[in-house]
Amino acid sequence: MKFLLKTITLVVFSVAIISLSPAAKVFAEEAQNKAQIEKHQIENPAQVNPLELVNNPGSFMNQEIKIQAQFHKFSTLGLDYDRAMRSSKDYIAVLIKRPDVSDKYTIPLSELKLIIKRDQAEELMDMESGDKVVITGKVFSSALNDPWVDIYELNSIEPKAADNKKLGQKAGK
């Protein structure tokens, strides 16, 4: 009987420890966020300037936003950070170009953590640096005083390749 009582106590105690561990909490929150991202539809996102978002990340917390920017590249920047966890196994970051820098320079706005699911990003692999895009998502964290955004939609509105073709057509006339 004592053995059974000790075993039950050990199991209950172990379950309590596991459920309170930071890793278990992070895993549970990530699973919950993933489910919300998959079924979420944005109705009226606020049009936001990327620099305004970077300068005031706390004022946009839990808000749905829309950003127009120039795509730079996909990256792993900002992934696997425990205070704003998005696993590099399931997500990839999107870098956009700084809007306050001349077009002849390519400087990413790395303070803005734009996170997209890998399977969504795989559909966008033909995007090139300089493509004009519209990003719709939700600010889910302001860890490190940076905005962290779950991307729900990423649409190319003006591919850079199309600009080059237009320029070539004009030069040829």
N, C-alpha and C positions, 0 to 999 in steps of 0.2 A: 504494500500500500504506500509506503514512504517513497519507493522508487517511482511509482506512478505519479504521485504528487510532485516529486522533484522534476520529473519529465514534463509534466503539464506546465509547471512554473517556468521551466527553461524555455519551452516553446512560446509561451505567452510573452515572456521577457524578450526573447529574440525577435518576435514579430513587432513588438513595441519599438525596439531599437532600430530595426530595418525601416519601419514606417516613419521614424523621426530623422533618419539619416539625410544629410543634404543631397546626396546622390539620388536617393529615392524621390525626394521632393522635386529635384530638377527633372528627373525622368518623367514623373507624373505631370509636371507643368508643361514639358515639351510635348508630351502625347496630347494633352488638352489643347495646346496652341495649334498643333498640327491638324487636329480635327476641326478646329475653328477656321483655319486657313482654307482647308479643302472645301468647306461648305459655305464660305462667306461670300456675299455679294455686296459690293459697295453701291449705295444709292446716290448720295450727294457728297462726294469728297470735296474738301476745301482745296482750292488752287493755291499752291504754296511755292514761293521762291526758294530754291535749295539753300541759298545763303541765309535767308531768314530762319529756315528750319535749323540750320547748323548753329546759328547765333542764339536761338531760343528753344532748345529741344524740350525743355520741361513744359512749355506752354502748349505743345502739340501732343502731349502724352495721350494715348488711347484714342487719338483722332484719326479719321480716315482722310487721306491726303491725295492730291494729284500733283505731279511735278512734270514740267517739260524741261528736257535737258539734252545734252549730247552724250551718247553712250561712249564709254572708253573701252572697258573690257570686263571679263569675268575674272574673279579673284577668290582667294580663300581668306582675305582680310576680314577680321572681326568674327570669324566662326570659332566655335568651341570655347568662347569666353563664358565662364560660369555665371556671371551676373546678367547676361543676355543670351542665354544658351540657344544656339542653333547649331546642330551637329554638321560637321563638314562631310559626313557620310550622306546626309539627306539634302543639304542646302549648299548654295554657292552665292557669293556676294557679287554685286554689280557695282562697278565704279563708273561714275559719270565725270565729265570734264568740268573743271571749275568755270563757272560762267563769268567770273570777274577777271579772266586772263585772256590775252589776245589769242586769236585763232592760230597764229603761227607757233604757239607753244602748246604742248599737251601736258597739263598738270591735273591729276585726278583730285576730286573732292573727297579725299579719304576719310574725312571726319563724319561723313554721312554714310552710315552702314545700311546699305540696301540689300536685303536678303531674299532670295528666291529659291523655290524648290528645284532640285537638280533636274527632275523630269520636265519641268516647264522650261528650264534654261536650255536643255538639249534641243528643244524645238526652235531655239533662237540662235543657233550656232552660226548662221550665215550673216549675222550682224557684224558690222565693221566699226572700228573706232571712228567717231565723227557722225554716225547716224543720229538723226534727231529722233528722240523717243518721248513717249508719254508713259509715266510710271504711276500706277495707282496702288495704294497700300495703306497700311495702318502702322502708326508709330507705337511700338510695343515696349520700348525701354529708352531711358536717357542715361544709361550706365556710362561712366567716364565723361559725363557731360556732353555726350555725342548722341545724336538721334539714331535709333535702330528701327528700321522699317521692314515689316513683312510685305513683300510685293505680292499683290493679287493679280495684277495685269501689267505687262510690259509690251507696249506696241511701238513699232517703228513707224513714224509718220513721214519721215523723209530720209531715205537711205543716202549715205554719202556717195555711193556708187552712182546713183541717179543724178546727183549734182555734177559728178565728173562727166557723165554722158551729156548732160545739158551744156556744160562748158565746152566740150568737144564739138557738139553740134553748132554752137554759136561761132566757134573759131573756124569751122569748116565752111561757113556761109560766105 
